[in-house]
Amino acid sequence: MGKNIFRFLGLFIILMLLQLLFFNNIQLSGYINPYIYVMFILVLPYGISGWLLLIIGFLTGLTVDTFMNTFGIHSSATLLMAFLRPYVLRLFTDREGIGQMGNPSIRVNGFAWFLKYSITLIFMHHLSLFFIESFTFTSFFHTFLRVILSTLVTTTFILIGQFLTLKK
């Protein structure tokens, strides 16, 4: 990660600007809210240490919370996502794959693997985000529908971003 820090810093800035200036304005009937900033957590290197991953996850969410005035909702959701990432990587990757250098991507791991990996983590992020936001289970099915639809739309935008950055 040390030699690629400027690349990741650039990716962080681009994703935050896209999220804050464009994707925050997309809300279809209150059901679909794409949060593409989570792509930053998804594409961090395999070998990143756990404590650094948690700090980056928290700071990523805190940045969104600061600009959206959401008081820690995104911080807690991205922290959970960063915490679960190593377990999801172990679930979908063999031992040799985890030990390899590089970043999780469609180019390195293939479309099916990246789809399973990203949809799992995005679902967990959105599940915690929307249920913390609603802070009740009285409208469980409404909130769960928001989770499903937003997960699908967010995953679609992240896959498009992966295809746009594919190197041949």
N, C-alpha and C positions, 0 to 999 in steps of 0.2 A: 504494500500500500504506500510505502514511503516515496518511491519513485513516481508513483501515479497520483500524488496528492493534488496536483494542480488540475489533472483531468477530473478527479472526483469533486473538487471544489467548483470547477466549471459546470459539471453536471448538476450539482446541488443548486447553484445559482439559477441555471436554466429551468430546472424543475420547479423551483420556488416561484420564479417569475411567471411561468406558465400557469401554475396553480393559482396564484394570487390575482393575476390580471385576467386570466381567461376562464379557467375551469371552475373557479368559485362562482362565476356568473351563470353556470349551467345548472339549472334545477328544473327538472321536468315534473310538474305536479307534486313536488315535494318528495318524490319517490327515488329519483335518480340524482345522485351527487357524486361525480367522479373525483377521486382524490389521487392524482397521478404522482404526487410527491413521494408516495410509498415506493416507487420504482427505485429511489435512491437506496433504500434498505435492501431491496431485492438484489441489486447488482453489485453490492460490496464484495470484496474478494473472499474466497473460501477460507483462507488462513487468518482472517482478522480475529484478534483476541476477543474473548467474550466481554470483558469489561469495556473495551473500546467500542464494541458493537452496541452495547447498552447505552453508553454515553452519546454516541452518534444518533441512535434512535431517539433518545430523550431530547437532544438538541434539535433534531429535525422536527419533531412534534412541537417543541417549544417555539420554534420559529413560526410555524403555521399558527399556533395559538396567539402569538404576539400580534400578528397582522390581522387575524380574524376575530380577535377579542373573545376567545372561547374558553379561557380560564382552565387550561390543563386537560381538556378532553382529548385533543390530538396527541399531547405528550404521553398520556397514559396508553393510548391505543398504539402508538408507534413503539413505545417501550415494550409493550406486550409482544408486538410483532418482532422486535429485535431479540427478545428473550426466546421466542419460539423458533426463530430462524435456524439455529444449529440442529434442533430436533427434526425439523422438516427436511433439512438437507440430509441428515442421516437416514430419514425414512425413505427418501426417493433416490438416494445415491449410494453406490457401493463404496467400500472402503478405499479403493484406489481413486475413485472420483472425488472424494472429499479431500484426499491428500494432494490432489493436483493443484498447481498454481493457476491463477486466473480468476475470472469472475463468472458467476452463473449467467448464462445467456442462451439464446436460441442457437447462436453460431457454435458454441462450445458443446452444449448438452442436447440440442435438438428441440424441435417444436413441442412434442408430446411431453417431454420431461419438464420443459420450462412452463408449459401450461399448467401441469399439475402442481408444480412448485409455487408458481405465482398465485394461482387461484386459491390455494390453501392458505397462504399467508395473507392475501388481500381479504379473504373471507373472515379470517380471525380478526384482522384489524378493523374491518367494517362492523363486525358483530359487536366488538367491545365499544367502538366509537358510537354507534347509533343507540345501543342500550344505555350507555352512560349518558348520552345526550337526552334521551327520553326519560331516564331515571325512574321508569315504572314498567311493570309487566302487564298493565291493564290493556295496553294496545299492542300486545305481543305480536300478533299476526301482521299488523300494519308495519311495525318496526322490522320484523323479519323479512317482509316483502321488500322494504327499503334496502336491507342488507343484501339480499339476493340480487336485486336489479342494479344496485350501485357496484356490487362486486363484478357483475358481468360487464358493465360499461367501463369500469376502471381497468379491468383486465384487457378489454379490447383496445383501449387507448395505449396501454403499456405494450401490448403485442405489436401494435402499429409502430410505436417508438422503437421497439427492438428490430422490426423489419427495416425501418428507415436507417438504422445505424449498422446494418449488416455489412461486413467487409467481405469482399470476394477474394 
